[in-house]
Amino acid sequence: MNGAVAPDSRKWEATDKGVHLRGRRTRNTWPEIALRRAVYGLGLRFRLHPQIVPRCTPDFVLPRWRLAVFVDGCLWHGCPDHSPAEFRGPNAGRWRQKIETNQARDRRNDSLLEEAGWRVLRVWECEIKRDVQVAAERVAREARGAENFSG
């Protein structure tokens, strides 16, 4: 052996490309805030980050309709349109594992909430970026159960 130490496979390797990801918010992200403002503008009232079942905290809930809303980041939750098809670099395997773990947790949380009598709505970050008003109307339709929500 040439004296080189093998990197610890359990740790992330710091890279220049990953600097912008460090310290990212997990709550009150700008897409979440934008959606909440638009939903509030439609006259719907909600509660922020309640823990309905253990280890499950939706971004906000509409208690009147028992609807839990999650705003899923495209990168972190594996958006079919915007998540990388293939990860590269020294952390590629860790990224794949992280996304798969997040998706498994999302499925578990959805099931736990549904068992507790709640409906779950997941909104992709890209939907909010594309048109926050359309995303908010989707929340309103789901909450009110109406096919054609018009305000």
N, C-alpha and C positions, 0 to 999 in steps of 0.2 A: 504494500500500500504506500502511496506517496505522501502520507501524512494529512491528506485532506479529510475533513470531518463531513460525514454525510449530513445533509440538512434534516432537521427534525420534521418528520412527515406530519406531525400534529400542529405545527405552527405555520402561520401565513408568512410568506417571504415578502418583505417590503419591496415595492417596486415604484418607480417614478410615475407610472401610469395609474397607480392605485391611490396616490396621495389625495385626490379629490373625494375619495370614498370614506376616508377616515373621519370619524366623529359625526357621521350623518344622523340627522334626526330620525326618530322612529315614531314620534307623535307630532301632531300639528305641523305636518309638512305643507308646503304651499298647495299641492293638489287637494289635500284634505280640507284645508281652510277655504279654498275657492269653492269646493263642492258644498261645504256647510253653508257658506254665504248664499249661494244660489238656492239651496234647499230652503233656507230660512226665508229668502225672498219670495218663495212660493207659498209661504204661510205655514210650513211644517215646523214643528218644534221637536227638539231632540235632546238627548243627554250625551255627554262626551265620555268616552273611555270607561264605561261601567264594566265591572267584572261580573258577568252573568253566571258563568260556570267557572270552576277553578281553572286558572291558567288560560283564560280566553277573554280577551278584551277587545271588543269591536271598536272601530274608530268613532262611531256614534250609533245610537239606537233611537228609533222612533217608538217609544213605549206604547203609545196608543194603539199602534198597529203591530206591535211585537215584531218589529223588523230591525235586524242588526245589519249595519252597513260597514263594509271594509273597503278601504281605498288601497288597492294593491299596486305597488311600484312595478313597472315593467321588468326591470332588471332583477329585482329581489324575488319576485314570485313567478318568473318564467313566462312572461307574456308571449303568446304564440306568434305575435307580429313583431315584437321588438326585443325580446331576449336573444342574446347571441346563440346561434345554432351550434357553435363550437367555441369553447373557451381556449385561449392560448396562454402561453407563458408558464412560469414556474408554479402558479397556483391554479392551473386549469382544473385539476382533479378536485381541489377543495371547493372551487366555484360550483362545479357540477353537483357535488355533494350538498353544498349549502342550499342551492335552488331546490333540489329534491327534498331536502329536510323541510324547507319552508312550505313546499307544496303538500307534503304529508301532514304537516301541522295544520295547514289550511283545511284540508279534508277532515281531519279529526275535529277541529273547532266547528266546522259546519255541521257535522253529525251531532256533536254535543249540544249545540244550540237548538238544532231541530228536535232532538229528544226532549229538550227543556221547553218545547212549545214555541220557539222563535223561528221566523223565516230569515234567511240570510241572503244578502245581496252583495256581490263583489263587483266593484267598479275599477276598471283599469285606469292607471295614471294617464295613459294615452287618450282615453275617452274624454277625460277632463281637459286635457290640453287641446284636443280637437274642438270641443264645444261644451263648455261647462254647463250651459243652460240645458242642452239636450241630456247630459248626464243627470242633472238635477231633476228633470222631468221624468226620467227613467226611475229615479228613486221615488218620486211622487206617485207614479203609476203603480209601482210595486207596493207602496205603502197603502194606497187607497184601493188597490185592486181594480182600477178602472183601465180599460183599454185605451181610451182617448182622454187623457187628462188635459184640461185646458185652463187650469188655474182656479 
